[in-house]
Amino acid sequence: MKAETWFKHPAGILISSAGATLLWGSALPVIKISYEHFHIDSANVFGEWVFAGYRFALAGLILIVLALLLGHTRSSGRKPLTIPRVVRLGFIQTFMQYLVLYAGLSFSSGIEGSILVGSTSLFQILSARLMDKSEGLSLTKWFGLLLGFLGILVMGFGQQGVQFHFGIGALLLLASAAFGGFGNVLFRKESAGESVIALTGKQMLAGGLGLLLVGAVRSGFAPFHFDLRGWLLLAYLSVLSAAGFALWNTVMKYNSVGKVSLYLFLIPVFGVLLSSVLLGERVSAWIGLSLALVVAGIVIVNRSGRSVKGKGQLQEKARRSM
C-alpha cells in the first residue's frame, strides 16, 4: 500500500492521527520528569528553551538522516524548498510555537495550558480557511469542533476545578496555539515540493537551533549535567517529537484540515491519562466524559465529510447520465 493510500484511508487517518497525539500526550509527563531530573524550575524559561532546543534539533537530525537513508528527499520530482522558506517554516511551526508556549506555561496553571493549547485545532481550521478557500466548514463540522473543545473544558475543570484567569500567560498560550495551527497549515502547503520526513526534519532542526540560541543567552549552552538517564530522557523526547510531527504532517498533507484537526484535542486527554500512569497524578472521573466528547466530535466531523463526498459523487454521476 502506498503512503498516500494509507494516509487517506479512514483506518490510516485514525491510527496515524491517534498515534501522533498519543506520542505528543506522552511528552507532557516525560517533560515533567526531565525537568525534575535536570533541576529546571518552572520559572527558568531560558533553561526550558535550551532543553527544548536540544530536543527539537536532535529530532530534526534524526528525521534528516532517516530521509537520506530511505532516499526520501524530494516529492513529485520537484525542487526542495529554499533555505529561507525552510527557516520560515521552522520559525513558525517549532521556534515561535514553543518559545511562547514555555513562556506562557510559566505564567499559567495546568488547566489554562490544557484548554488554551487545545485551541490549536480552531486556529488550524481558521488558518486553512484563510489560506485555502476550498476548505469548507459545514455547521456539522463546527458542531463537532464545539464538542471537542467542550471535552477539553470538561477535562480541565474536572481535574483542577473552575480556576481560570485570563492574563499574560493565557495570551502567550493562545499565541502558541495560533502559531501551531498556522504552522501546520503552512507545512501542508509547502510539503508539495518535498518529502514530509525531510521537510519535517529540516524545519525542526532550524526551529530547535533557534530555541537553543535564545535560551543560551541567559542559561548558557550547558545549564544542566547529562548522565545516562538524562540522555535517555532527551532521546525519548526527541524520537517521539520526530515521529509525532512526521505522522501528523503526513496526515495533514493528504487530507483536508477540517477532517483531521479534531484529533489534536486528544493530546491533553492522553497527557492526563499518561500522567496518572507515569507520575501517579490524580485522574478525575470527568476524564471519561471528556474523552467521549472528543471522540464524538471526531466521529461527527468524519461522517460529515463522508456524507459530503457521497453527495458530490452522486451529483457527478447524475450530471454524466444527462
C-alpha positions as CSV (number, residue, x, y, z in Angstrom):
1,M,0.0,0.0,0.0
2,K,1.4,3.4,-1.0
3,A,1.8,6.0,1.7
4,E,-0.8,8.3,0.1
5,T,-3.4,5.5,0.0
6,W,-2.8,4.6,3.7
7,F,-2.9,8.2,5.0
8,K,-6.2,8.8,3.0
9,H,-7.9,5.6,4.2
10,P,-10.2,6.1,7.3
11,A,-8.2,3.5,9.2
12,G,-4.9,5.1,8.3
13,I,-6.1,8.5,9.3
14,L,-7.4,7.2,12.7
15,I,-4.3,5.2,13.5
16,S,-1.8,7.8,12.4
17,S,-3.6,10.8,14.0
18,A,-4.2,8.9,17.2
19,G,-0.6,7.7,17.2
20,A,0.7,11.2,16.8
21,T,-1.4,12.7,19.5
22,L,-0.6,9.8,21.8
23,L,3.1,10.5,21.3
24,W,2.6,14.2,22.0
25,G,0.5,13.4,25.0
26,S,3.2,11.2,26.4
27,A,5.6,14.1,26.2
28,L,3.8,16.1,28.9
29,P,4.6,13.7,31.8
30,V,8.1,12.9,30.4
31,I,8.9,16.6,30.2
32,K,7.9,17.0,33.9
33,I,10.2,14.0,34.8
34,S,13.0,15.6,32.7
35,Y,12.7,19.0,34.5
36,E,12.8,17.3,37.8
37,H,15.9,15.3,36.8
38,F,17.7,18.3,35.4
39,H,16.5,20.6,38.2
40,I,14.8,23.0,35.8
41,D,12.5,25.3,37.7
42,S,9.2,26.3,36.1
43,A,10.3,29.9,36.3
44,N,13.5,29.1,34.5
45,V,12.1,29.8,31.0
46,F,15.6,30.2,29.4
47,G,16.6,26.7,30.7
48,E,13.4,25.3,29.3
49,W,14.2,26.9,25.9
50,V,17.7,25.3,26.0
51,F,16.3,21.9,26.8
52,A,13.6,22.3,24.1
53,G,16.3,23.4,21.6
54,Y,18.3,20.2,22.1
55,R,15.2,18.1,21.9
56,F,13.9,19.5,18.6
57,A,17.4,19.9,17.0
58,L,18.1,16.2,17.7
59,A,14.6,15.2,16.5
60,G,15.3,17.1,13.2
61,L,18.7,15.4,12.8
62,I,17.0,12.0,13.3
63,L,14.5,12.7,10.5
64,I,17.0,14.2,8.1
65,V,19.3,11.1,8.5
66,L,16.2,8.8,8.1
67,A,15.1,10.7,4.9
68,L,18.6,10.2,3.5
69,L,18.7,6.5,4.3
70,L,15.3,6.0,2.7
71,G,16.0,8.2,-0.2
72,H,13.0,10.4,0.7
73,T,14.4,13.8,0.0
74,R,12.0,15.0,-2.7
75,S,8.4,14.7,-3.6
76,S,6.9,14.5,-7.1
77,G,10.3,15.2,-8.6
78,R,10.1,18.9,-7.7
79,K,12.9,21.0,-6.3
80,P,13.1,21.1,-2.5
81,L,12.3,24.3,-0.6
82,T,14.9,27.0,-0.5
83,I,16.7,27.6,2.8
84,P,14.8,30.8,3.6
85,R,11.4,29.0,3.2
86,V,12.6,26.1,5.4
87,V,13.8,28.6,8.0
88,R,10.4,30.5,7.8
89,L,8.6,27.2,8.4
90,G,10.8,26.2,11.3
91,F,10.4,29.7,12.8
92,I,6.6,29.4,12.8
93,Q,6.0,25.6,13.4
94,T,8.7,25.0,16.0
95,F,10.5,28.1,17.2
96,M,7.7,30.5,17.9
97,Q,5.2,27.9,18.9
98,Y,7.4,26.5,21.7
99,L,9.1,29.8,22.5
100,V,5.8,31.3,23.6
101,L,4.4,28.0,24.9
102,Y,7.1,27.6,27.6
103,A,6.9,31.3,28.5
104,G,3.1,31.0,28.8
105,L,3.2,27.9,31.0
106,S,5.4,29.7,33.4
107,F,2.6,32.3,34.0
108,S,-0.3,29.8,33.9
109,S,-1.9,26.9,35.6
110,G,-2.2,23.4,34.2
111,I,-5.8,23.9,33.3
112,E,-5.1,27.0,31.3
113,G,-2.4,25.2,29.4
114,S,-4.7,22.2,28.6
115,I,-7.6,24.4,27.5
116,L,-5.7,27.0,25.5
117,V,-3.2,24.7,23.9
118,G,-6.2,22.6,22.9
119,S,-7.4,25.5,20.9
120,T,-4.7,24.7,18.2
121,S,-7.4,22.9,16.3
122,L,-9.5,26.0,16.0
123,F,-6.6,28.1,14.8
124,Q,-5.6,25.4,12.4
125,I,-9.0,25.4,10.8
126,L,-9.2,29.2,10.7
127,S,-5.7,29.3,9.1
128,A,-6.8,26.8,6.5
129,R,-9.8,28.9,5.6
130,L,-7.6,32.0,5.1
131,M,-5.0,30.1,3.0
132,D,-7.3,27.8,1.0
133,K,-10.8,28.8,0.1
134,S,-11.6,25.2,-0.8
135,E,-11.5,24.3,2.8
136,G,-15.2,24.3,3.6
137,L,-16.7,24.1,7.1
138,S,-20.3,23.0,7.5
139,L,-22.4,23.5,10.6
140,T,-22.0,19.8,11.3
141,K,-18.2,20.2,11.4
142,W,-18.4,23.3,13.6
143,F,-20.7,21.3,16.0
144,G,-18.0,18.5,16.1
145,L,-15.4,21.1,16.9
146,L,-17.5,22.5,19.7
147,L,-17.9,19.1,21.2
148,G,-14.1,18.5,21.0
149,F,-13.4,21.8,22.7
150,L,-16.1,21.2,25.3
151,G,-14.3,17.9,26.1
152,I,-11.1,19.9,26.9
153,L,-13.0,22.2,29.1
154,V,-14.7,19.3,31.0
155,M,-11.3,17.7,31.5
156,G,-9.6,20.8,32.7
157,F,-12.3,21.9,35.1
158,G,-12.8,18.3,36.3
159,Q,-9.1,17.9,37.1
160,Q,-8.5,21.2,38.9
161,G,-11.8,23.0,39.4
162,V,-13.1,26.2,37.9
163,Q,-9.9,28.3,38.2
164,F,-9.3,30.4,35.0
165,H,-7.6,33.7,34.9
166,F,-7.1,35.5,31.6
167,G,-3.7,37.3,31.7
168,I,-0.3,37.4,30.1
169,G,0.0,33.6,30.4
170,A,-3.3,33.0,28.6
171,L,-2.3,35.4,25.9
172,L,1.0,33.6,25.3
173,L,-0.7,30.2,25.3
174,L,-3.2,31.4,22.7
175,A,-0.3,32.8,20.6
176,S,1.4,29.4,20.8
177,A,-1.8,27.7,19.6
178,A,-2.1,30.2,16.8
179,F,1.5,29.6,15.7
180,G,0.9,25.8,15.9
181,G,-2.3,25.9,13.9
182,F,-0.8,28.3,11.2
183,G,2.4,26.3,11.1
184,N,0.6,23.0,10.5
185,V,-1.3,24.5,7.6
186,L,1.8,26.2,6.2
187,F,3.6,22.9,6.3
188,R,0.8,21.3,4.3
189,K,1.2,23.9,1.6
190,E,5.0,23.7,1.5
191,S,5.2,19.9,1.5
192,A,4.0,19.7,-2.1
193,G,7.7,20.1,-3.3
194,E,9.5,17.9,-0.7
195,S,9.0,14.7,1.2
196,V,7.3,15.1,4.6
197,I,10.1,13.3,6.5
198,A,12.9,15.5,5.1
199,L,11.0,18.8,5.4
200,T,9.8,18.0,8.9
201,G,13.4,17.3,9.9
202,K,14.8,20.5,8.4
203,Q,12.2,22.7,9.9
204,M,12.6,21.1,13.4
205,L,16.4,21.5,13.2
206,A,16.0,25.1,12.2
207,G,13.5,25.8,15.0
208,G,15.4,23.8,17.6
209,L,18.7,25.7,16.9
210,G,16.8,28.9,17.3
211,L,15.4,27.9,20.7
212,L,18.8,26.8,21.8
213,L,20.4,30.1,20.8
214,V,17.7,32.2,22.6
215,G,17.8,30.1,25.7
216,A,21.6,30.2,25.9
217,V,21.6,34.0,26.1
218,R,20.8,33.6,29.9
219,S,21.4,30.0,30.7
220,G,24.4,29.1,28.5
221,F,24.6,26.0,26.3
222,A,25.1,23.6,29.2
223,P,23.0,24.7,32.1
224,F,22.5,21.1,33.3
225,H,24.5,17.9,33.6
226,F,23.7,14.9,31.3
227,D,24.0,11.5,32.8
228,L,22.7,8.2,31.3
229,R,19.2,8.8,32.5
230,G,19.3,12.4,31.2
231,W,20.4,11.2,27.8
232,L,17.7,8.6,27.7
233,L,15.0,11.1,28.6
234,L,16.3,13.5,25.9
235,A,16.5,10.7,23.3
236,Y,12.9,9.6,24.1
237,L,11.5,13.1,23.8
238,S,13.5,13.7,20.5
239,V,12.3,10.4,19.0
240,L,8.6,11.0,20.0
241,S,8.8,14.6,18.6
242,A,10.3,13.3,15.3
243,A,7.7,10.5,15.0
244,G,4.8,12.6,16.1
245,F,5.5,15.5,13.8
246,A,6.3,13.2,10.8
247,L,3.0,11.3,11.3
248,W,0.9,14.4,11.8
249,N,2.4,16.4,8.9
250,T,1.9,13.4,6.6
251,V,-1.8,13.1,7.6
252,M,-2.1,16.9,7.1
253,K,-0.5,16.6,3.6
254,Y,-3.1,14.1,2.3
255,N,-6.3,15.2,4.0
256,S,-8.4,18.3,4.4
257,V,-7.6,20.3,7.5
258,G,-11.2,20.2,8.8
259,K,-11.2,16.5,8.7
260,V,-8.2,15.8,10.9
261,S,-7.9,18.9,13.2
262,L,-10.2,17.4,15.9
263,Y,-7.6,14.7,16.7
264,L,-5.5,17.4,18.3
265,F,-8.0,17.6,21.1
266,L,-6.7,14.1,22.2
267,I,-3.3,15.5,23.2
268,P,-4.2,16.9,26.6
269,V,-6.5,13.9,27.3
270,F,-3.7,11.4,26.6
271,G,-1.4,13.7,28.6
272,V,-3.6,13.5,31.7
273,L,-4.1,9.7,31.4
274,L,-0.4,9.1,30.9
275,S,0.5,11.4,33.8
276,S,-1.6,9.3,36.1
277,V,0.4,6.2,35.0
278,L,3.9,7.7,34.9
279,L,3.6,10.3,37.7
280,G,0.8,8.9,39.8
281,E,-1.3,12.1,39.4
282,R,-5.0,12.0,40.3
283,V,-7.4,11.5,37.4
284,S,-10.9,12.8,37.8
285,A,-13.9,10.7,36.7
286,W,-14.7,13.6,34.3
287,I,-11.9,12.4,32.0
288,G,-14.3,9.7,30.7
289,L,-16.8,12.3,29.7
290,S,-14.0,14.4,28.2
291,L,-12.8,11.6,26.0
292,A,-16.3,10.7,25.0
293,L,-17.0,14.3,23.8
294,V,-13.7,14.5,21.9
295,V,-14.4,11.1,20.2
296,A,-18.0,12.1,19.4
297,G,-16.7,15.3,17.8
298,I,-14.2,13.3,15.7
299,V,-16.9,10.9,14.5
300,I,-19.3,13.7,13.6
301,V,-16.7,15.6,11.6
302,N,-15.6,12.5,9.7
303,R,-19.2,11.3,9.0
304,S,-20.0,14.7,7.7
305,G,-17.0,14.5,5.4
306,R,-18.1,11.2,4.0
307,S,-21.6,12.4,3.6
308,V,-20.5,15.5,1.6
309,K,-18.2,13.3,-0.5
310,G,-21.0,10.8,-1.2
311,K,-23.4,13.6,-2.3
312,G,-20.7,15.0,-4.6
313,Q,-20.2,11.6,-6.2
314,L,-24.0,11.2,-6.7
315,Q,-24.2,14.6,-8.3
316,E,-21.3,13.9,-10.6
317,K,-23.0,10.6,-11.7
318,A,-26.2,12.4,-12.3
319,R,-24.5,15.0,-14.5
320,R,-22.8,12.3,-16.5
321,S,-26.0,10.5,-17.1
322,M,-27.7,13.6,-18.6
